Amino acid sequence: MQSFIMIFPLLLISCTENWSCVQQGDTLFSMSSSGAMGSADKGCSSDEIRSFELRTFGSVDEEALRADFGCR
């Protein structure tokens, strides 16, 4: 029981982690408040992903946005 009490707060911390959208050069990704990197959809909105694609590639593949990120 004591180990559960010690582990439970760690689980809460990881579940409430905040993700932000980051662009570095031609790469868009998300970074958590603890410094972990993740896919763009964790911290980027569909509009941010769409704008990034338009700036970087000159066009937006709406079908891929829907399939890959659930953007509408």
N, C-alpha and C positions, 0 to 999 in steps of 0.2 A: 504494500500500500504506500509506503514511503517513496518508493521509486516513481509511482504514478504521480504523486504530488510534485515531484521535481520535474518530471517530463511534461506534464500538462501545460505549465506556463510556456515552455519552449514551443509546443504545438500552436498555442495561441499566437505567439510572436510570428511564426512563419505564415500563419493564415491571414494575418492582418498586415502583411508587408505591402508597402505602396510601390507601384511601378510607374516609371516615367518614360516618356518617349525621347529617344536620343538619335541624332543623325551625326555620323562621322563620315565625311566624304560621300561616297556613293552607297553607304550602308545605313539602313534604318533598323533599330533594334530597341528593346526595352531594357531598363536597368532598375533593379529593385533598390529599396532604401538601404539594404545591407550590401549592395555592390554586385549582386548576381546579375548576369546577363540573360535575357530571354528573347523570345520571338517578338516581333513588332506588335502583335495584337495584345500582348499583356499590358502595355502601357500607352499605346498609340490608338487614337480614335480612327475610325474609317476615313474621316476627312483629312487627318494628318497623313495617313498612308497614301490616300489619293493625291494629295498635294505633292508629297515626296516623289511619287511615280511620275507625275506630270513634269516636275522640275528636272528630275534625273533622266527620264527616258523620253520625254516629249509627248507621251500619251499614257492613257490609263486603261488597263485591261479589266473592265468591270466584271467579266465572268470569273476571272482569277480572284478578284477581290472577294466576290461572293463565295467562291469555293474554298479559298485559303483562309479567309478571315471572317466570313459571315457578314461582310459589309453589304449594305443595301443602297 
